[in-house]
Amino acid sequence: MVKKFYMLQICHRALLALTLLTALSASALANDADICIDDAARNPDAAIPACTRLLVSGKLTEAEAAEAYGQRGIAKAGMGDLDGALKDLTAALDRNPKMLVALKLRGKAYKELNHLDLAIADFSRALRDALRGEQNRAQAVELYNLRGATQIDKDEYDTAIGDFNKALAIDRNYVDAYVNRGHAYTFKRDFDKAIADFDQAVRLKPRDAFGYAARAMARMGKADFTGAVADYDRAIKLDPQNAKLYTSRGEAWRLQGDLESSLQDHDKALSLKPSEEVYNNRALTLKDIALKSKDVTKLDEARNDCSEAILLNPSFAVPYTNRGLIRRLAGDLRGSLLDLDKAIGLAQRSMEALTFRGDTYRAIGDLDRALQDYDEAIRIFPDYVAAHNGRGAALQKKGDLAGAKAEYEKALSLPSDADAGVAKPAQAEARVGLDEVRSLLGEAAPGVRVALIIGNSAYRAVPALPNPERDADAVAKKLEGLGFKNQIRINNATNASFLAALKSFEEKAATADWAVIFYAGHGIQIAGGAYLIPVDAQLRTDEDVQKEAVPLERVLLAVNKAKKMRLVLLDACRDNPFEQKMKHADKRLRTVGLPSIEPGSGTLVAYATRDGHTAEDGDGDHSPFTQALLDNVAIPGVEINMVFRKVRDQVLKLTRGQQDPFTYGSLSSERFYFVAR
């Protein structure tokens, strides 16, 4: 689509018109001056011949000719003749090199034609002139924004962000700079910063649908499809005839799994304005319907939609990519390769097209070429889940089981929020592949393992503890080596961040086989209840505990949905410094250490010392309990109950019998190993 070109701001319009009226004998030519100047943007069909008649009259000065060429360039751009616009704008600049607006508009034309370096050169040259005078600072804001947008087209996101920052330093309310900077952050997959910029755009222009739509795209990047749908709802209410908004919401519905709503939105978009984007998006929904329903006729419909998208825009790489995927799913491997070759020719840095072509080569049996494509996709984006999964499958086919295992584990360790529509199915395949490889290697499959590790040292109301942060970091590293690749790690958790981490971890645990929480820091017992203390707690009275501390019951709830093994490790029975200043409503509430507990079946809770006693922080790099855990947890072939017996023996030895670790709860009859034999 050709972007709108705005009319030149001609300072000497009156002078030009007066000159023409007095110097030209024909009144028709005098009238042409008005048409050329006034109608270039709004009526280019009339403006172009009017400007041409002026230029061929031979009656114009150099300055007047520059203005006429500039106006005809605007009119040609408005007609979609960008090459013609470039020639006229260049002719204008040849006659008046300081014509700032002509430089800006020629830069826009270069950008539209994908001559990005030439566009940046024009914007930079215009910026140098604009920054020389205060009267041009508004122009400088727009030029920084345009140059930044062009750098986004070159994938130079950090440089682009620098230009948007400069634009906002001049005018902090310049909405386009917030929107474009948000897009740059989106491409960098820094979705939180992107959403913050789109929030500003929405604040400044709450009646503009575009800000809501842009924010919805960033929310989709975070896999917040519910939030994305809500933003698209707002945008559609503001702009109900915008087909792009319906198809974008349809994609959000698809990724959320609501294929019926997705199809309805794409159909609505097609009824408003058929486009390559809408056909491509509907093809993805039809593909998902085919896979879910096993109805292969839907694959034919999906392929046809991709073909419609290609007819509308033959240089659009995405429908070639998706048609290549659909053809592979339908068994047309040769057609799949042809489409994916075309897609990569159009978009050489497309991780998706490279990965899909690798999948097709793998299906054909050309494993070396498949690995080349996966490697290139990973080089472009090292954390691309689907490429790691595909690489694992190719290595498995080649018989490199150790390499396949490493790739599957890598795929499963990565977040699936970005590119969720591709990443989540890839991780499902990786789980199956990993189980197969482990079986072939004679390993017991450890299942999906997730961990939450919190170390609280920097307490604000009491002296800091030296070891918890180090303890937590060491335990996290140890667990990562034991297959707990998917971790949430927090040091010095406040009440808010502690509870937020538990909420996030609860979602991870629901899809895991093993869920482990390790906490190092202060804990307290009040009225028979156990509480873990965030670093921002004050605990002036015992009544503050329920408001400022985190109940152990909430911690246990976070692991409760794991399928097989649930483990909570608490190095939290240290001497309580809050006790000295805490006011008690009832003196009998004063207690030492943590209380005895009875967790539900299948859950094991390990205290650093027995209930009612205190644990040492230790004189070394780690507390005695953490040190013993680090020394014993990775011993091959030691069942988990025996691990904690070994931990108990070592802690008793290290503390000369002063500290006696204890476990509460019970596991199922299945034998659990951190490391199999």
C-alpha positions in Angstrom: 0.0 0.0 0.0 1.3 3.5 -0.8 1.4 5.7 2.2 -0.2 9.1 2.1 2.1 11.9 1.0 1.2 15.3 2.4 1.3 18.6 0.5 4.5 20.6 0.6 4.5 23.5 3.0 5.3 26.2 0.4 6.4 29.4 2.1 6.3 31.3 -1.2 2.9 30.2 -2.6 1.6 33.7 -2.9 4.7 35.0 -4.5 4.7 32.1 -7.0 1.1 32.6 -7.9 1.6 36.4 -8.2 4.6 35.9 -10.4 2.7 33.5 -12.6 -0.3 35.8 -12.8 1.8 38.8 -13.9 4.4 37.0 -16.0 2.3 34.6 -17.9 0.2 35.9 -20.7 -2.3 33.1 -20.7 -4.9 33.2 -17.9 -5.1 29.4 -18.2 -1.5 29.1 -17.1 -2.2 31.4 -14.2 -5.0 29.1 -13.1 -2.6 26.2 -13.4 -0.5 27.7 -10.6 -3.4 27.4 -8.2 -4.3 23.9 -9.3 -0.6 22.7 -9.1 -0.2 24.1 -5.6 -3.6 23.5 -4.1 -4.6 20.1 -5.6 -1.4 18.1 -5.6 -2.5 16.0 -2.6 -6.3 16.1 -2.9 -6.7 15.9 -6.7 -3.5 14.5 -8.4 -5.3 13.8 -11.7 -5.8 17.6 -12.1 -2.5 18.7 -10.5 -0.1 16.6 -12.6 -1.0 18.1 -16.0 -1.3 21.6 -14.4 2.2 21.3 -13.0 3.5 19.9 -16.3 2.1 22.9 -18.2 3.8 25.3 -15.9 7.1 23.4 -16.2 7.1 23.3 -20.0 6.0 27.0 -20.3 9.6 28.2 -19.9 8.4 31.1 -17.7 9.4 29.8 -14.2 12.5 30.8 -12.2 14.6 28.1 -10.7 12.9 28.5 -7.3 9.5 28.4 -8.9 10.4 25.3 -11.0 11.6 23.6 -7.8 8.2 24.2 -6.2 6.4 22.9 -9.3 8.5 19.8 -9.5 7.9 19.2 -5.8 4.1 19.5 -6.1 4.1 17.2 -9.1 6.1 14.7 -7.1 3.5 14.8 -4.4 0.7 14.2 -6.9 2.6 11.3 -8.6 3.2 9.7 -5.2 -0.5 10.0 -4.4 -1.3 8.2 -7.7 1.1 5.3 -6.7 3.8 6.4 -9.3 6.7 6.3 -6.8 9.4 6.2 -9.6 7.9 9.3 -11.2 7.7 10.9 -7.8 11.4 10.2 -7.1 12.4 11.8 -10.4 10.3 15.0 -9.7 11.4 15.3 -6.1 15.1 14.9 -7.2 14.5 17.6 -9.9 13.1 19.9 -7.2 16.2 19.3 -5.0 18.6 19.8 -7.8 17.1 23.3 -8.1 16.7 23.9 -4.4 18.9 21.6 -2.2 17.5 23.2 1.0 13.9 22.2 0.3 13.4 20.3 3.5 10.0 18.8 2.7 11.1 17.5 -0.6 14.0 15.7 1.1 11.6 14.2 3.6 9.1 13.1 0.9 11.9 11.6 -1.3 13.0 9.7 1.7 9.5 8.3 2.1 9.4 7.3 -1.5 12.7 5.5 -1.2 11.4 3.7 1.9 8.3 2.6 0.1 10.5 1.2 -2.8 12.7 -0.6 -0.2 15.7 1.6 -1.1 16.4 1.8 2.6 19.9 3.2 2.7 18.9 6.0 0.3 15.9 6.8 2.5 18.0 7.0 5.6 20.5 9.2 3.7 17.7 11.7 2.8 16.2 11.7 6.3 19.7 12.2 7.8 20.4 15.1 5.4 17.0 16.7 6.2 17.7 16.3 9.9 20.9 18.2 9.7 19.1 21.1 8.1 16.1 20.8 10.5 18.2 20.9 13.6 19.9 24.1 12.7 16.8 26.2 13.5 14.2 26.1 16.3 11.5 26.7 13.7 12.2 23.3 12.2 12.3 21.2 15.4 8.8 19.9 14.7 10.1 18.6 11.4 13.1 17.0 13.3 10.7 15.0 15.4 9.0 13.6 12.3 12.3 12.9 10.6 13.7 11.0 13.6 10.6 9.0 13.6 10.8 8.3 9.8 14.5 7.3 10.0 13.8 5.0 13.0 10.9 3.4 11.1 13.3 2.8 8.1 15.9 1.2 10.4 13.2 -1.2 11.7 12.8 -2.2 8.0 16.5 -3.0 8.1 16.1 -5.1 11.3 18.4 -2.5 13.1 16.1 -2.3 16.1 18.5 -0.8 18.6 19.5 2.0 16.2 15.8 2.6 15.5 15.0 2.8 19.2 17.7 5.5 19.6 16.0 7.6 16.9 12.6 7.2 18.6 14.2 8.2 21.9 15.5 11.4 20.2 12.1 12.2 18.8 10.5 11.8 22.2 13.2 13.9 23.9 12.0 16.8 21.7 8.3 16.0 22.0 7.3 13.6 24.6 3.7 13.5 23.3 4.6 12.4 19.8 2.4 9.3 19.4 4.0 7.9 16.3 7.3 7.6 18.0 5.8 5.6 20.9 4.0 3.3 18.4 7.1 2.7 16.3 9.4 2.2 19.3 6.8 -0.3 20.6 7.1 -2.1 17.3 10.9 -2.2 17.6 10.6 -3.6 21.1 8.1 -6.2 19.8 10.5 -7.3 17.1 13.2 -7.6 19.8 10.7 -9.7 21.7 10.9 -7.3 24.6 7.1 -7.4 25.0 6.9 -5.6 28.3 8.6 -2.5 27.0 6.5 -2.7 23.9 3.3 -2.8 25.9 4.5 0.2 28.0 4.9 2.2 24.8 1.6 1.2 23.4 0.0 2.2 26.8 1.4 5.7 26.2 -0.1 5.7 22.7 -3.5 4.7 24.0 -3.3 7.3 26.8 -2.5 10.1 24.3 -5.0 9.0 21.7 -7.7 6.9 23.4 -10.1 7.2 20.5 -7.5 5.8 18.0 -8.0 2.1 17.3 -4.4 1.7 16.1 -2.9 1.9 19.6 -5.1 -0.8 20.9 -4.3 -3.0 17.9 -0.6 -2.6 18.3 -0.8 -3.4 22.0 -2.8 -6.5 21.2 0.0 -7.7 19.0 2.5 -7.3 21.8 0.2 -9.2 24.2 0.0 -12.0 21.6 3.8 -12.1 21.8 3.5 -12.8 25.5 0.9 -15.5 24.8 -1.7 -13.2 26.6 -4.4 -14.1 24.1 -7.2 -13.1 26.4 -5.7 -9.6 26.8 -5.1 -9.4 23.0 -8.8 -10.2 22.3 -9.9 -7.5 24.7 -7.7 -4.9 23.0 -9.0 -6.0 19.6 -12.5 -5.7 20.9 -11.8 -2.0 21.9 -10.2 -1.3 18.5 -13.1 -2.8 16.6 -15.6 -0.8 18.6 -13.7 2.3 17.4 -13.2 1.2 13.8 -15.9 -1.4 13.0 -15.2 -1.5 9.3 -11.5 -2.3 9.6 -10.9 -5.8 8.1 -7.4 -6.0 9.5 -8.7 -5.8 13.1 -11.1 -8.7 12.6 -8.4 -10.9 11.0 -5.9 -10.0 13.8 -8.5 -10.9 16.4 -9.2 -14.1 14.5 -5.5 -15.0 14.9 -5.7 -14.3 18.6 -8.8 -16.6 18.9 -6.9 -19.3 16.9 -3.9 -19.2 19.3 -6.3 -19.4 22.2 -7.8 -22.5 20.7 -11.2 -21.1 19.8 -11.2 -22.1 16.1 -14.9 -21.3 15.5 -14.6 -17.7 16.7 -11.4 -17.4 14.7 -13.0 -18.6 11.4 -16.0 -16.2 12.0 -13.6 -13.2 12.4 -11.6 -14.1 9.2 -14.9 -14.5 7.2 -16.0 -11.1 8.5 -12.7 -9.6 7.4 -13.0 -11.1 3.9 -16.5 -9.7 3.6 -15.1 -6.2 4.4 -11.9 -6.2 2.4 -10.2 -9.3 1.0 -6.4 -9.1 1.4 -3.4 -11.4 1.4 -3.2 -11.1 5.2 -6.7 -12.2 5.7 -6.5 -15.2 3.4 -3.2 -16.2 5.0 -4.6 -16.0 8.5 -7.7 -18.0 7.6 -5.5 -20.7 6.0 -3.8 -21.2 9.4 -7.2 -21.6 11.1 -8.4 -24.1 8.5 -5.1 -26.0 8.9 -5.7 -26.2 12.7 -9.3 -27.3 12.1 -8.0 -30.0 9.8 -5.5 -31.3 12.3 -8.0 -31.3 15.1 -10.9 -32.9 13.2 -8.7 -35.2 10.9 -10.7 -33.6 8.0 -8.2 -33.5 5.2 -10.5 -31.5 3.0 -9.8 -28.5 5.3 -6.1 -28.8 4.3 -7.2 -28.3 0.7 -9.2 -25.2 1.7 -6.2 -23.9 3.7 -3.9 -24.4 0.7 -6.4 -22.6 -1.6 -6.5 -19.6 0.8 -2.7 -19.4 0.7 -2.8 -19.4 -3.1 -5.4 -16.6 -3.0 -3.0 -14.6 -0.7 -0.1 -15.2 -3.2 -2.2 -14.0 -6.1 -3.0 -10.8 -4.3 0.7 -10.2 -3.4 3.3 -12.5 -5.1 6.1 -10.9 -3.1 4.6 -11.8 0.3 6.7 -14.6 1.8 4.4 -15.7 4.6 1.7 -17.4 2.5 4.4 -19.3 0.7 5.8 -20.4 4.1 2.4 -21.6 5.3 1.5 -23.3 2.0 4.8 -25.1 2.2 3.8 -26.4 5.7 0.3 -27.3 4.6 1.6 -29.2 1.6 3.9 -31.2 3.8 1.1 -32.1 6.1 -0.9 -33.2 3.0 2.0 -35.4 1.8 3.0 -33.2 -1.1 6.7 -32.9 -0.2 7.9 -31.7 -3.6 5.4 -28.9 -3.6 6.3 -28.1 0.0 10.0 -27.6 -1.0 9.1 -25.4 -4.0 7.0 -23.1 -1.7 9.6 -22.9 1.0 12.4 -22.2 -1.4 10.3 -19.3 -2.7 9.6 -18.1 0.8 13.3 -18.1 1.8 14.2 -16.3 -1.4 11.8 -13.6 -0.5 12.7 -13.5 3.3 16.1 -15.0 3.9 15.9 -14.4 7.6 12.6 -16.2 8.1 13.2 -18.6 11.0 9.8 -20.2 10.3 10.4 -20.8 6.6 13.9 -22.3 7.3 12.5 -24.5 10.0 9.6 -25.7 7.9 11.9 -26.5 5.0 14.1 -28.4 7.5 11.0 -30.4 8.5 10.3 -31.2 4.8 13.9 -32.2 4.1 13.7 -34.4 7.2 10.5 -36.0 5.9 12.2 -36.7 2.6 15.2 -38.2 4.4 17.8 -35.5 3.4 19.0 -35.1 7.0 22.1 -33.1 6.3 20.2 -30.4 4.4 17.5 -30.4 7.2 20.2 -29.8 9.8 21.7 -26.9 7.7 18.3 -25.2 7.7 17.7 -25.8 11.5 21.2 -24.4 12.2 20.6 -21.3 10.1 17.3 -20.7 11.9 19.0 -21.1 15.3 21.8 -18.7 14.2 19.2 -16.1 13.4 17.3 -16.7 16.7 19.1 -19.0 19.2 15.9 -19.7 21.2 13.6 -20.7 18.4 11.9 -23.8 19.9 10.7 -25.4 16.7 14.2 -25.4 15.2 15.7 -27.1 18.3 12.9 -29.7 18.1 13.5 -30.3 14.4 17.2 -30.6 15.0 16.6 -33.2 17.7 14.4 -35.2 15.4 17.0 -35.1 12.6 19.8 -36.2 14.9 17.6 -39.0 16.2 17.1 -40.2 12.7 20.8 -40.1 12.1 21.4 -42.2 15.2 23.0 -39.4 17.3 20.9 -40.1 20.4 23.0 -38.0 22.8 22.8 -35.0 20.4 19.0 -35.6 19.9 18.5 -35.7 23.7 20.3 -32.4 24.1 18.2 -30.7 21.4 14.9 -32.0 22.8 15.9 -30.8 26.3 16.8 -27.4 24.9 13.5 -27.1 23.1 11.6 -28.0 26.4 13.7 -25.6 28.5 12.7 -22.6 26.4 9.6 -20.4 27.0 6.8 -21.2 24.6 5.1 -17.7 24.9 6.8 -16.2 21.9 5.6 -17.8 18.7 3.2 -19.9 20.7 1.4 -21.2 17.6 4.6 -22.9 16.5 6.4 -23.4 19.8 3.8 -25.2 21.8 3.2 -28.0 19.2 7.0 -28.3 18.8 7.4 -28.8 22.5 4.7 -31.5 22.5 6.7 -33.3 19.8 9.9 -32.7 21.7 8.5 -34.5 24.8 7.6 -37.5 22.8 11.0 -37.5 21.1 12.8 -37.2 24.4 11.0 -40.1 25.9 11.9 -42.2 22.8 15.5 -41.3 23.0 15.8 -41.9 26.7 14.2 -45.3 26.2 16.7 -46.1 23.5 19.5 -45.0 25.7 18.2 -47.2 28.5 17.4 -44.2 30.7 14.3 -43.9 32.9 12.4 -40.8 31.6 12.5 -38.3 34.4 9.4 -36.5 33.2 8.9 -32.8 32.9 10.7 -31.0 35.8 10.0 -27.5 37.0 11.4 -25.5 39.9 10.9 -22.3 41.8 13.9 -21.1 43.7 13.8 -18.1 46.1 16.7 -16.7 48.2 15.9 -13.9 50.6 19.0 -12.2 52.0 18.5 -8.4 51.9 15.8 -7.9 54.6 14.9 -4.3 55.1 13.7 -4.3 58.7 16.3 -6.7 60.2 20.0 -7.5 59.5 20.7 -9.2 56.2 21.4 -12.9 55.9 24.7 -13.7 54.1 23.9 -17.1 52.6 20.3 -17.4 51.2 21.1 -15.7 47.8 24.2 -17.9 47.3 22.2 -20.9 48.5 19.4 -20.3 46.0 21.8 -19.7 43.1 23.8 -22.9 43.8 20.6 -25.0 44.1 19.2 -23.5 40.9 22.4 -24.4 39.0 22.4 -27.9 40.5 18.7 -28.5 39.7 19.2 -27.2 36.1 21.8 -30.0 35.7 19.3 -32.5 36.9 16.7 -31.7 34.2 14.9 -28.8 35.9 15.5 -26.5 32.9 12.2 -24.7 33.3 12.8 -22.5 36.4 11.5 -19.4 38.1 14.3 -17.8 40.1 13.9 -14.8 42.4 16.4 -13.3 44.9 15.1 -11.0 47.6 11.4 -11.5 46.9 8.9 -8.9 48.2 5.5 -10.0 49.3 4.1 -9.0 45.8 6.8 -10.7 43.8 6.7 -13.8 46.0 3.0 -14.3 45.5 3.3 -13.5 41.7 6.0 -16.1 41.4 3.9 -18.7 43.2 1.0 -17.9 40.8 3.2 -18.3 37.7 4.8 -21.5 39.1 1.4 -23.0 39.9 0.6 -22.8 36.1 4.0 -24.5 35.3 3.5 -27.2 37.9 0.1 -28.1 36.4 1.9 -29.4 33.2 4.8 -31.0 35.0 5.7 -34.4 36.4 8.0 -33.0 39.1 7.6 -29.7 40.8 10.2 -28.5 43.4 10.2 -25.3 45.4 13.4 -24.3 47.3 13.2 -21.4 49.7 16.1 -19.9 51.8 15.5 -17.1 54.2 13.5 -16.3 57.3 10.4 -18.3 58.3 8.1 -17.9 61.3 5.5 -19.9 63.2 2.4 -18.0 64.5 -0.6 -19.7 66.1 0.5 -23.0 64.7 0.8 -21.7 61.2 4.0 -21.6 59.2 4.9 -18.5 57.2 7.8 -17.5 54.9 9.0 -13.9 55.2 9.5 -11.6 52.2 12.3 -9.0 52.4 9.8 -6.1 52.7 8.0 -7.4 55.7 8.0 -5.3 58.9 6.0 -7.6 61.2 5.5 -5.0 64.0 2.7 -7.2 65.5 1.7 -10.8 65.2 -1.4 -9.6 63.3 0.9 -8.3 60.5 2.1 -11.8 59.8 -1.0 -12.8 57.8 -0.8 -9.6 55.8 2.9 -9.4 55.1 4.2 -13.0 55.1 3.5 -15.9 52.8 1.7 -18.9 54.3 3.3 -22.2 53.8 -0.2 -23.5 52.7 0.0 -21.1 49.7 3.4 -22.6 48.8 2.1 -26.1 49.0 -0.8 -25.2 46.8 1.6 -24.0 44.1 3.1 -27.5 43.7 -0.1 -29.4 44.2 -1.0 -29.9 40.5 2.2 -31.7 39.5 1.5 -35.1 38.2 4.0 -37.3 40.1 6.3 -35.7 42.6 5.9 -32.6 44.7 8.8 -31.4 46.8 9.2 -28.3 49.0 12.6 -27.6 50.5 12.7 -25.0 53.3 16.0 -23.7 54.6 13.9 -21.3 56.7 14.2 -22.2 60.3 16.8 -19.7 61.2 16.6 -17.7 64.4 13.8 -15.1 64.0 15.1 -11.5 64.5 11.5 -10.1 64.1 10.6 -11.7 67.5 12.4 -9.2 69.6 10.4 -6.2 68.4 7.1 -7.9 67.5 4.1 -7.1 69.7 1.9 -10.2 70.5 -1.8 -10.0 71.3 -1.2 -13.3 73.2 2.2 -14.1 74.7 1.4 -17.8 74.2 1.8 -17.2 70.4 5.6 -16.9 70.8 7.2 -19.9 69.3 10.6 -21.1 67.8 11.2 -22.5 64.3 8.5 -23.8 62.0 5.6 -26.0 63.1 5.0 -29.7 62.3 2.9 -30.1 59.2 1.0 -32.8 57.4 1.1 -32.2 53.6 -1.2 -34.0 51.3 -0.4 -37.4 49.8 2.3 -37.3 47.1 4.0 -34.2 48.6 7.2 -34.1 50.6 8.3 -31.1 52.7 11.9 -31.0 53.9 12.8 -28.6 56.8 16.4 -27.7 57.4 15.8 -28.7 61.0 13.0 -30.4 63.0 9.9 -28.4 63.9 10.2 -26.1 66.9 14.0 -25.8 66.4 16.2 -23.3 64.7 18.7 -23.9 61.9 22.2 -22.4 61.3 23.0 -20.0 58.5 26.5 -21.5 58.5 30.0 -20.0 58.4 30.8 -21.2 54.8 29.4 -20.2 51.4 26.3 -22.2 52.2 24.1 -23.2 55.1 24.7 -26.7 56.4 21.3 -27.9 55.0 22.0 -26.4 51.5 25.5 -27.7 51.5 24.4 -31.2 52.3 21.6 -31.0 49.7 24.1 -29.9 47.0 26.5 -32.8 48.0 23.9 -35.6 47.9 21.1 -34.7 45.4 23.0 -35.7 42.3 24.3 -39.1 43.3 23.2 -41.6 40.7 20.8 -44.3 41.7 19.9 -42.9 45.1 16.2 -42.8 45.7 14.8 -39.5 47.0 14.0 -40.7 50.5 17.5 -42.0 50.8 18.8 -38.6 49.5 17.2 -36.9 52.5 18.6 -39.5 54.9 22.0 -38.7 53.6 21.3 -35.0 53.9 20.2 -35.5 57.5 23.4 -37.4 58.4 25.7 -34.8 56.9 23.9 -31.9 58.6 24.1 -33.6 62.0 27.8 -34.1 61.4 28.4 -30.5 60.2 26.5 -29.0 63.2 27.8 -31.5 65.8 24.3 -32.8 66.4 22.7 -29.4 66.9 20.6 -29.4 63.7 18.4 -32.3 62.7 16.7 -32.0 59.3 13.3 -33.5 59.0 10.9 -34.5 56.2 7.1 -34.4 56.4 4.6 -36.1 54.1 4.8 -39.1 51.9 5.2 -40.0 48.2 3.5 -42.7 46.2 4.9 -46.2 45.9 6.8 -45.2 42.8 10.6 -44.8 43.3 11.9 -41.3 42.5 15.5 -40.5 41.5 17.0 -37.2 40.8 19.6 -39.1 38.8 18.8 -42.6 37.6 21.5 -45.3 37.6 
